[in-house]
């Protein structure tokens, strides 16, 4: 067991459940124009104000007719045309047919459409090469959505799948929950912004870029407070600003309780600590608590650890805060290891992997190589996490493992 594999650390699932048990959805809502609602969470059920389609229409280009007319003849007389947006006026009589386009309204007196490829045209005489059944190739009224039907429920996050649906119902605005506002900053005297020249002992602050990208993918409003040096007064000011202006405060670095780590002291004085350190690798020094009215999530300073804990622990919390009742955790499946995965028992290990599907349709996974918590290039190479159980040791090639396929927030 390694130096960080301390008995009694909180298991990952316990930490997630602990967080979710404490957090309640935000309650503020606004009426938002549909064009601006992408990524928001509905604060009300959506009932369809219309039938979709609002009239029976053709599913293809062809001829509309009465099916029973073709029981005694193969040829009907063309009586007119029906186009999408320009319907046929009047009623189709017995022995007649109407030229019709996809999506056009079915003329009165017709119940069936025969595709144009099944006909022979001789002037206005249309000969049909098949005997159809009534209602063939016809989309009835309300075939997709019925008037008064509940199409979306409270807690649905609007994506590119829901936006066209709402538009098809003529809904121009929705009642939605406010996005969670998240303030974040990095801590450390050694950090410098990208673009500056590094001096001895300095490194670039990469965490804020990854944190911001993920938070925006999660659908949050973000407040970037920058880099805060290891100064108690400046850290206290940043904590108070973030915790009074946002729903959630996230820090990266400063949670390992070292000589220059003041986060715990500030939380002890200004807020409450829910838990500190979990049985997770990378990412053991993760802190959760509350300060003023904001939830606090302290991420480790190592780049992979920061991204992993944000993805695994904070993502479901933010989904609940946003009112997203349909949030699903990333998909996990079984896979065959094709390479060695080094591990010691003691913590649940999230190693970066590259999965593929072999010729037999089975999942396989290989390591990305260096699994150090500072080796962020491995995240760029990966398309999944290889989730190795807390008490499991090294995995040999050929053994079964669980992989967690990256969801849309990491693409």
Secondary structure in CASP SS format (residue, H / E / C, confidence):
PFRMAT SS
TARGET T0000
AUTHOR 0000-0000-0000
METHOD secondary structure of the structure
MODEL  1
X C 1.00
X C 1.00
X C 1.00
X C 1.00
X C 1.00
X C 1.00
X C 1.00
X C 1.00
X C 1.00
X E 1.00
X C 1.00
X H 1.00
X H 1.00
X H 1.00
X H 1.00
X H 1.00
X H 1.00
X H 1.00
X H 1.00
X H 1.00
X H 1.00
X H 1.00
X C 1.00
X C 1.00
X C 1.00
X C 1.00
X C 1.00
X C 1.00
X E 1.00
X E 1.00
X E 1.00
X E 1.00
X E 1.00
X H 1.00
X H 1.00
X H 1.00
X C 1.00
X C 1.00
X C 1.00
X C 1.00
X E 1.00
X E 1.00
X C 1.00
X C 1.00
X C 1.00
X E 1.00
X E 1.00
X C 1.00
X C 1.00
X C 1.00
X C 1.00
X E 1.00
X C 1.00
X C 1.00
X C 1.00
X C 1.00
X E 1.00
X E 1.00
X C 1.00
X C 1.00
X C 1.00
X E 1.00
X E 1.00
X E 1.00
X E 1.00
X C 1.00
X H 1.00
X H 1.00
X H 1.00
X H 1.00
X H 1.00
X C 1.00
X C 1.00
X C 1.00
X E 1.00
X E 1.00
X E 1.00
X E 1.00
X E 1.00
X E 1.00
X E 1.00
X E 1.00
X E 1.00
X C 1.00
X C 1.00
X E 1.00
X C 1.00
X C 1.00
X C 1.00
X C 1.00
X E 1.00
X C 1.00
X C 1.00
X C 1.00
X C 1.00
X E 1.00
X E 1.00
X E 1.00
X E 1.00
X E 1.00
X C 1.00
X C 1.00
X C 1.00
X C 1.00
X E 1.00
X C 1.00
X C 1.00
X E 1.00
X C 1.00
X C 1.00
X C 1.00
X E 1.00
X E 1.00
X E 1.00
X E 1.00
X H 1.00
X H 1.00
X H 1.00
X E 1.00
X E 1.00
X E 1.00
X E 1.00
X C 1.00
X C 1.00
X E 1.00
X E 1.00
X E 1.00
X E 1.00
X C 1.00
X C 1.00
X C 1.00
X C 1.00
X C 1.00
X C 1.00
X C 1.00
X C 1.00
X C 1.00
X E 1.00
X E 1.00
X C 1.00
X C 1.00
X C 1.00
X C 1.00
X C 1.00
X E 1.00
X C 1.00
X C 1.00
X C 1.00
X C 1.00
X E 1.00
X E 1.00
X E 1.00
X C 1.00
X C 1.00
X C 1.00
X C 1.00
X E 1.00
X C 1.00
X C 1.00
X H 1.00
X H 1.00
X H 1.00
X H 1.00
X H 1.00
X H 1.00
X H 1.00
X H 1.00
X H 1.00
X C 1.00
X C 1.00
X C 1.00
X C 1.00
X E 1.00
X E 1.00
X E 1.00
X E 1.00
X E 1.00
X C 1.00
X C 1.00
X C 1.00
X E 1.00
X E 1.00
X E 1.00
X E 1.00
X E 1.00
X E 1.00
X E 1.00
X C 1.00
X C 1.00
X C 1.00
X E 1.00
X E 1.00
X C 1.00
X C 1.00
X C 1.00
X C 1.00
X C 1.00
X C 1.00
X C 1.00
X C 1.00
X C 1.00
X C 1.00
X E 1.00
X E 1.00
X C 1.00
X C 1.00
X H 1.00
X H 1.00
X H 1.00
X H 1.00
X H 1.00
X H 1.00
X H 1.00
X H 1.00
X H 1.00
X H 1.00
X H 1.00
X C 1.00
X C 1.00
X C 1.00
X E 1.00
X E 1.00
X E 1.00
X E 1.00
X E 1.00
X E 1.00
X E 1.00
X E 1.00
X C 1.00
X C 1.00
X C 1.00
X H 1.00
X H 1.00
X H 1.00
X H 1.00
X H 1.00
X H 1.00
X H 1.00
X H 1.00
X H 1.00
X H 1.00
X H 1.00
X H 1.00
X H 1.00
X H 1.00
X C 1.00
X C 1.00
X E 1.00
X E 1.00
X E 1.00
X E 1.00
X E 1.00
X C 1.00
X C 1.00
X C 1.00
X C 1.00
X C 1.00
X C 1.00
X C 1.00
X C 1.00
X C 1.00
X C 1.00
X H 1.00
X H 1.00
X H 1.00
X H 1.00
X H 1.00
X H 1.00
X H 1.00
X H 1.00
X E 1.00
X E 1.00
X E 1.00
X E 1.00
X E 1.00
X E 1.00
X C 1.00
X E 1.00
X C 1.00
X E 1.00
X E 1.00
X C 1.00
X C 1.00
X C 1.00
X C 1.00
X C 1.00
X E 1.00
X E 1.00
X E 1.00
X E 1.00
X E 1.00
X C 1.00
X C 1.00
X E 1.00
X E 1.00
X E 1.00
X E 1.00
X E 1.00
X E 1.00
X C 1.00
X C 1.00
X C 1.00
X H 1.00
X H 1.00
X H 1.00
X H 1.00
X H 1.00
X H 1.00
X H 1.00
X H 1.00
X H 1.00
X H 1.00
X H 1.00
X H 1.00
X H 1.00
X H 1.00
X H 1.00
X H 1.00
X H 1.00
X H 1.00
X H 1.00
X C 1.00
X C 1.00
X C 1.00
X C 1.00
X C 1.00
X C 1.00
X C 1.00
X C 1.00
X C 1.00
X C 1.00
X E 1.00
X E 1.00
X E 1.00
X E 1.00
X E 1.00
X E 1.00
X C 1.00
X C 1.00
X C 1.00
X E 1.00
X C 1.00
X C 1.00
X C 1.00
X C 1.00
X C 1.00
X C 1.00
X E 1.00
X E 1.00
X E 1.00
X E 1.00
X E 1.00
X E 1.00
X E 1.00
X E 1.00
X E 1.00
X E 1.00
X C 1.00
X C 1.00
X C 1.00
X C 1.00
X C 1.00
X E 1.00
X E 1.00
X E 1.00
X E 1.00
X E 1.00
X C 1.00
X C 1.00
X C 1.00
X C 1.00
X C 1.00
X C 1.00
X C 1.00
X C 1.00
X C 1.00
X H 1.00
X H 1.00
X H 1.00
X H 1.00
X H 1.00
X C 1.00
X C 1.00
X E 1.00
X E 1.00
X E 1.00
X E 1.00
X E 1.00
X C 1.00
X C 1.00
X C 1.00
X C 1.00
X C 1.00
X C 1.00
X E 1.00
X C 1.00
X C 1.00
X C 1.00
X C 1.00
X E 1.00
X E 1.00
X E 1.00
X E 1.00
X E 1.00
X E 1.00
X C 1.00
X C 1.00
X H 1.00
X H 1.00
X H 1.00
X C 1.00
END
